Amino acid sequence: MKIPTLQLIDELKQITEENIQFAEIFLNQPDEKLNFRFSEKSWSILECLEHLNCYGNFYIPEISKRIENSDTKSTEIFSSGILGNYFANSMLPKEKLNTMKTFKSMNPIHSKLDKEVLNEFITQQKQMIHLLNEAEYIDLNKVKTSISISNLIKLKLGDTFRFVIYHNLRHIKQAKRNL
């Protein structure tokens, strides 16, 4: 996949802004409604967002560190890597959401959660927008990031942004099914 760098960043910022708006809607809702789930194995709205917060706790500092340590200049076109493109596209929500197993450490099911999850999610999404703004000035092709499952695998920063933000989008769609 090839795309103009600024177009990619703008699209990812738009998705992230929409995710913030989604979370802000629930700030005045009772915790009982936010913890509702359709079955014992499904996730509530707060569990979906807590799952994303867990990933944000890894990726936001990782991306931030890589941007800070970068001395590359922005390029006009972002060219996705084979592995990065595969990971990012696998996160995009499908018409019928395909279920995936998550790591136990990232599975919030049956946790006692409150609106602090919403506040953390909103804060993380604002940090992601800030990182996307900073990324406009560096080469998303050359800067590499580790991924949460292995330090041995590195993805292009553009693919990491796509993976994380598409993953967020996927679980926002999952959370919306609880409405």
C-alpha positions in Angstrom: 0.0 0.0 0.0 1.3 3.4 -0.9 -0.4 6.6 0.2 0.7 10.3 0.6 2.1 10.7 4.1 -0.1 13.7 5.0 -3.2 12.0 3.7 -2.5 8.9 5.9 -1.8 11.1 9.0 -5.0 13.1 8.4 -7.1 9.9 8.0 -5.7 8.5 11.2 -6.3 11.8 13.1 -9.9 11.8 11.9 -10.5 8.2 13.2 -8.9 9.2 16.5 -11.0 12.3 16.8 -14.2 10.2 16.2 -13.0 7.8 18.9 -12.6 10.7 21.4 -16.1 11.9 20.6 -17.5 8.4 21.1 -15.9 8.1 24.5 -17.0 11.6 25.6 -20.6 10.7 25.1 -20.4 8.2 28.0 -18.9 10.5 30.6 -22.4 11.2 32.0 -23.7 7.6 31.9 -24.0 5.4 34.9 -21.3 2.8 35.5 -23.9 0.0 35.3 -24.7 0.9 31.7 -21.1 1.1 30.8 -20.4 -2.3 32.4 -23.3 -4.0 30.6 -22.4 -7.0 28.5 -24.7 -9.2 26.4 -23.1 -12.5 27.6 -20.5 -13.7 30.1 -17.9 -13.9 27.3 -18.6 -10.6 25.7 -17.0 -7.3 26.7 -18.8 -4.2 28.0 -18.1 -0.7 26.7 -15.6 -0.1 29.5 -13.9 -3.5 29.0 -13.4 -2.6 25.3 -11.8 0.7 26.2 -9.7 -0.7 29.0 -8.3 -3.3 26.5 -7.3 -0.3 24.3 -5.8 1.5 27.3 -3.6 -1.5 27.9 -2.2 -1.4 24.4 -2.0 2.4 24.6 0.2 2.0 27.7 2.7 0.2 25.5 2.4 1.9 22.1 2.2 5.6 23.2 5.6 5.6 25.0 7.1 3.4 22.3 6.0 5.7 19.5 6.9 8.8 21.4 10.5 7.5 22.1 11.0 6.6 18.4 9.8 10.1 17.3 12.0 11.9 19.8 15.1 9.9 18.7 14.4 10.3 15.0 16.5 12.6 12.8 14.8 11.7 9.5 12.9 14.2 7.4 9.4 13.6 6.2 8.8 11.9 2.8 5.8 12.5 0.5 4.8 8.9 0.2 4.3 6.2 2.9 4.9 2.7 1.6 3.6 0.0 4.0 5.7 -3.0 4.8 4.5 -6.5 4.1 4.1 -7.5 7.7 2.9 -4.1 8.9 0.3 -3.9 6.2 -0.9 -7.4 7.1 -1.1 -6.6 10.8 -2.9 -3.2 10.2 -5.4 -4.7 7.7 -6.2 -7.6 10.1 -7.3 -5.0 12.7 -9.8 -3.2 10.4 -13.3 -4.0 11.4 -15.2 -6.3 9.0 -18.9 -6.3 8.2 -19.3 -9.3 10.6 -16.6 -8.6 13.3 -14.3 -11.6 13.3 -13.3 -12.6 16.9 -9.7 -12.9 17.8 -8.0 -14.2 20.9 -6.3 -11.6 23.1 -3.4 -12.1 25.4 -4.5 -12.8 29.0 -2.6 -9.7 30.2 -4.6 -7.5 27.8 -8.0 -9.1 28.6 -10.1 -6.9 31.0 -13.1 -9.2 31.1 -14.9 -9.2 34.6 -12.7 -6.3 35.8 -14.2 -3.8 38.2 -14.2 -0.7 36.0 -15.5 2.9 36.2 -15.4 6.1 34.3 -11.7 6.5 34.9 -11.3 4.1 31.9 -13.1 6.7 29.7 -10.8 9.5 31.0 -7.7 7.5 30.4 -8.9 6.5 26.9 -9.6 10.1 26.0 -6.2 11.2 27.3 -4.5 8.5 25.3 -6.3 9.5 22.2 -5.3 13.1 22.6 -1.7 11.9 23.0 -2.0 9.9 19.8 -3.2 13.0 17.9 -0.2 14.9 19.3 2.1 12.1 18.1 0.5 12.1 14.7 1.1 15.8 14.5 4.8 15.3 15.4 5.0 12.5 12.8 4.3 14.9 10.0 8.0 16.0 10.2 9.7 12.6 10.2 10.0 9.6 7.8 7.3 7.1 8.6 9.1 4.6 6.4 12.5 4.7 8.1 11.5 5.1 11.8 10.8 1.7 13.2 8.9 0.6 16.4 8.8 -2.5 18.5 5.5 -4.3 18.8 3.8 -5.4 22.0 4.2 -9.1 21.4 7.9 -9.1 20.6 10.9 -6.8 20.7 12.4 -8.7 17.8 9.8 -7.6 15.3 9.9 -4.0 14.2 7.3 -2.2 12.1 7.5 1.0 10.1 6.1 3.9 12.2 3.4 4.4 9.7 2.3 0.8 10.0 2.4 1.0 13.8 0.1 4.0 13.7 -2.2 2.2 11.3 -2.2 -1.0 13.5 -2.9 0.8 16.8 -5.6 3.2 15.4 -7.3 0.4 13.4 -7.3 -1.7 16.5 -8.9 1.1 18.4 -11.5 1.4 15.6 -12.2 -2.3 15.8 -13.0 -2.2 19.5 -15.0 1.0 19.3 -17.2 -0.8 16.8 -17.4 -3.7 19.3 -18.3 -1.3 22.1 -21.1 0.3 20.0 -22.8 -3.1 19.8 -23.5 -2.8 23.5 -25.7 0.3 22.9 
